[in-house]
């Protein structure tokens, strides 16, 4: 897979978007474009997807794994309406995020709990996919996978990926603009 980075263009790079502008807006005159790129483009922030650049495509910190994971559920490929699977999060900075968890997902979201703790998002028993195959990731890897920046194959190329990971509803890319 070719690497692609999304970032804001620097002032010296902004003229690179002119050919795309000319293609998208063929009705704009050369005089208009010259004026626009000379004066107005200085003020604009231009977000671009650049092929072949390396660097962080995402910088995120999961501070509460339970809250972060609550918005993710099962996708339409899951053979059952719910699943409960083991998830290991390797977090050296936040002890509440570190360790083995039971991750229970359905179409409406999910819950994360320590093994042996009570709770869940639905009834036990029929219609529940259960696996003993654990997925182990750092908080950064977890965010990159679930937000659609990297596949598990890219994040963990040498480890076996549990089959149930294909049933998790992930996003296709989250774009944050200077969120602090």
Number of C-alpha atoms within 10 A of each C-alpha: 4 6 11 16 17 16 15 15 18 12 13 8 10 18 14 10 13 13 10 10 13 14 10 10 11 10 8 12 11 11 8 10 17 12 12 12 16 11 11 11 15 14 9 12 12 15 13 14 12 14 11 10 13 10 10 9 16 19 9 15 10 17 14 12 20 17 12 16 20 16 15 21 23 25 17 12 11 18 13 16 19 27 26 22 20 22 21 18 21 19 17 12 9 13 9 13 20 16 14 18 21 19 23 28 30 22 18 13 16 24 24 25 18 14 11 8 10 7 12 16 17 15 10 11 9 9 12 18 17 15 13 11 15 19 21 19 18 17 23 16 22 23 23 23 21 21 19 15 20 18 14 22 12 12 15 14 10 8 11 12 16 16 11 19 16 14 18 19 21 20 13 12 14 13 12 10 9 5 6 5
